[in-house]
Amino acid sequence: MKRRIRITLALLLSVLCLSGCMRRFKEIKVTSATLEEVRPDGLRNFDAVIGLGISNPAPSFNILHLQAEIRKDTLEIAHASAENIAVDGKTERVYSIPVRGGISDGVSLLRVALMLRNFKPEEYTVDVHARASIAGVGKNLEFTGIPLSDLMKKSEE
């Protein structure tokens, strides 16, 4: 009987702890996004460093398989990916994330040059796909249609 009570109490405490952690995960915020560095690698590829500010009141977690696409209307202009990122628990800091990317296959260099000449960030969107993982348990994340101008505003604030 005592064992059954202990198991029940342990399960109840585990559920309460997990619900508190989940509430904290909903409070995670991206506080800034900046392009710190870009290095061309040939004509169509690049290496870059993105400064991503994260306010994390939750325990530490990992972001895995980060993939992003930059679009103008429905046309994918560029794509990028990053290695695994370890986000520290209960901190607010800027992470310098190395990114590898390139110009999408259906886009010519001339078209990119013309887009850069008349660049208006409000005409572009960003789609991001990743997996967040804590202690081996993960969740797929997908954010689509994020206005590039919104990301640029976060870096100016």
C-alpha positions in Angstrom: 0.0 0.0 0.0 2.8 2.5 0.9 4.6 1.6 -2.3 1.4 2.4 -4.3 1.1 5.8 -2.6 4.8 6.6 -3.3 4.4 5.7 -7.0 1.2 7.8 -7.2 2.9 10.7 -5.5 6.0 10.4 -7.8 3.8 10.4 -10.9 1.8 13.4 -9.6 5.0 15.3 -8.9 6.4 14.4 -12.4 3.3 15.6 -14.1 3.3 18.9 -12.1 7.0 19.5 -12.9 6.5 18.8 -16.6 3.5 21.1 -16.8 5.5 23.8 -15.2 8.4 23.2 -17.7 6.0 23.3 -20.6 4.6 26.6 -19.5 8.1 28.0 -19.4 8.8 26.7 -23.0 5.8 28.8 -24.2 7.5 31.9 -22.7 10.7 31.6 -24.9 11.2 34.6 -27.1 13.4 35.6 -29.9 14.7 39.0 -28.9 16.9 39.9 -31.9 18.1 38.6 -35.3 21.1 40.1 -37.0 23.3 39.1 -39.9 26.8 39.4 -38.4 28.9 38.1 -41.3 28.6 36.8 -44.8 31.4 35.1 -46.8 30.9 34.1 -50.4 31.9 30.6 -51.3 31.9 30.5 -55.1 29.2 32.2 -57.1 26.1 30.5 -55.6 27.0 29.5 -52.0 27.8 31.4 -48.8 28.8 31.0 -45.2 27.3 33.3 -42.7 27.0 34.0 -39.0 23.6 34.9 -37.6 23.2 36.6 -34.2 20.1 35.2 -32.7 19.0 36.7 -29.3 16.9 34.2 -27.2 15.3 34.8 -23.9 14.8 31.4 -22.3 13.2 31.0 -18.9 12.9 27.3 -19.5 15.6 24.5 -18.9 18.3 24.2 -21.6 17.4 22.5 -24.9 18.9 21.8 -28.3 17.7 23.0 -31.7 18.5 20.4 -34.4 18.4 20.3 -38.2 17.7 24.1 -38.6 16.6 24.8 -42.2 15.5 28.2 -43.6 14.3 29.5 -47.0 14.0 33.1 -48.1 11.1 33.7 -50.5 9.8 36.5 -52.6 6.2 35.7 -53.3 6.2 32.0 -53.9 9.7 31.8 -55.4 12.5 30.4 -53.2 15.5 32.8 -53.5 17.9 31.3 -51.1 18.2 28.5 -48.5 20.4 28.0 -45.5 21.0 25.4 -42.8 22.8 25.3 -39.4 24.3 22.7 -37.2 22.9 21.8 -33.8 22.5 24.7 -31.4 22.5 24.3 -27.6 20.3 26.9 -25.9 21.3 27.5 -22.3 18.6 27.3 -19.7 17.2 30.3 -17.8 19.3 32.9 -19.6 18.9 35.7 -22.1 21.8 35.9 -24.6 22.7 36.3 -28.2 23.9 33.1 -29.9 26.3 33.4 -32.9 25.1 30.7 -35.3 27.2 29.6 -38.2 25.0 29.0 -41.3 25.8 27.5 -44.7 23.6 28.4 -47.6 23.2 29.2 -51.2 21.1 30.7 -54.0 18.3 28.3 -55.0 18.6 26.4 -58.3 15.8 28.2 -60.1 17.3 31.7 -59.6 20.0 33.3 -61.8 22.8 35.5 -60.4 21.5 38.3 -62.6 18.1 38.0 -61.0 19.6 38.1 -57.5 21.7 41.2 -58.5 18.5 43.0 -59.7 16.6 42.0 -56.5 19.5 43.4 -54.3 19.5 46.6 -56.3 15.8 47.2 -55.5 15.8 45.5 -52.2 12.6 46.0 -50.1 12.6 43.7 -47.0 8.8 43.8 -46.8 8.6 41.9 -50.1 10.4 38.8 -48.7 9.4 36.1 -46.2 11.3 33.5 -44.3 10.3 29.9 -43.6 12.1 28.1 -40.8 12.0 24.4 -40.0 13.8 22.8 -37.0 13.5 20.3 -34.2 13.7 21.2 -30.5 14.9 18.5 -28.2 15.3 18.2 -24.5 16.6 15.0 -22.9 15.9 13.0 -26.0 12.3 14.1 -26.4 11.7 16.4 -29.3 9.2 18.5 -31.2 9.2 19.6 -34.8 9.0 23.4 -35.2 7.7 25.1 -38.3 7.4 28.9 -38.8 6.3 30.0 -42.3 5.7 33.3 -43.9 7.7 35.4 -41.4 8.2 38.8 -42.9 11.9 39.6 -43.4 11.1 43.2 -42.4 9.9 41.9 -39.0 13.2 40.1 -38.4 15.2 43.2 -39.4 13.1 45.4 -37.0 14.0 43.0 -34.2 17.7 43.7 -34.9 17.2 47.5 -34.9 15.4 47.5 -31.5 
